[in-house]
Amino acid sequence: AWVDLILTANHSDNKIFFNGTLMTIERGQILTSVRKLSERWRWSKDRTHRFLKVLAQDGMIVKDSDNERTLITLVNYGIYQLETAD
């Protein structure tokens, strides 16, 4: 699941419409829901919540949730990406 989050995160800033609002999803962020992650990983919602809570407590992610969406920010996202020099 951790590798899936890394691979799913935005590689660059993007603007999207969500519920009629223009949002900027930054590099290293994922706009999703716990339900969608649970389905993707074939886990229960409780297991998914616990996993995300552990990652947040360990400082690996910052999670911002409401009833409509979950915004996950991967802390130190650049470490997990192969950066090339120009």
C-alpha positions in Angstrom: 0.0 0.0 0.0 2.9 2.4 0.8 4.5 1.8 -2.6 1.1 2.3 -4.2 0.7 5.7 -2.6 4.2 6.7 -3.8 3.3 5.6 -7.4 -0.1 7.3 -7.3 1.1 10.6 -6.0 1.1 13.6 -8.4 4.5 14.0 -10.1 3.8 17.7 -10.6 1.3 20.3 -9.5 -2.1 19.9 -11.2 -5.3 21.9 -11.0 -8.6 19.9 -11.0 -12.2 20.6 -10.5 -13.6 18.9 -7.4 -17.3 19.5 -6.4 -17.4 22.7 -8.5 -14.2 24.1 -7.0 -10.8 24.5 -8.7 -8.2 22.8 -6.5 -4.4 22.7 -6.8 -3.1 19.2 -6.0 0.6 19.6 -5.4 3.5 17.4 -6.3 3.5 14.5 -3.8 -0.2 14.7 -3.0 -3.1 12.3 -3.7 -6.7 13.4 -3.8 -8.8 10.3 -3.0 -11.1 8.8 -0.4 -10.7 6.1 2.2 -13.4 4.1 0.4 -11.4 4.3 -2.9 -8.2 3.2 -1.3 -10.0 0.4 0.5 -11.4 -0.9 -2.7 -8.0 -0.5 -4.5 -6.1 -2.4 -1.8 -9.0 -4.9 -1.1 -8.9 -3.9 2.5 -11.7 -2.9 5.0 -12.2 0.8 5.6 -11.1 0.2 9.2 -7.8 -1.4 8.1 -7.2 1.5 5.6 -7.9 4.1 8.4 -5.5 2.3 10.7 -2.8 2.1 8.0 -3.1 5.8 7.2 -3.1 6.7 10.9 0.2 4.8 11.5 1.8 6.6 8.5 0.6 10.0 9.8 1.9 9.2 13.3 5.2 8.2 11.9 5.5 11.4 10.0 5.4 9.7 6.6 2.2 11.4 5.4 -0.1 14.3 6.3 -3.8 13.5 5.9 -6.5 16.1 5.5 -10.0 14.6 5.3 -13.6 15.6 5.3 -16.8 13.7 4.4 -16.1 14.1 0.7 -12.4 13.5 0.2 -9.0 12.7 1.6 -6.0 14.7 0.6 -2.8 12.8 1.4 0.6 14.6 1.3 3.6 12.3 1.2 6.3 13.9 3.4 9.7 14.0 1.6 8.1 12.8 -1.6 11.3 13.8 -3.6 13.3 11.2 -1.7 11.3 8.5 -3.4 11.7 9.8 -6.9 14.7 9.6 -9.1 15.7 13.2 -9.6 17.7 13.9 -12.7 20.0 16.9 -13.3 19.3 19.2 -16.1 
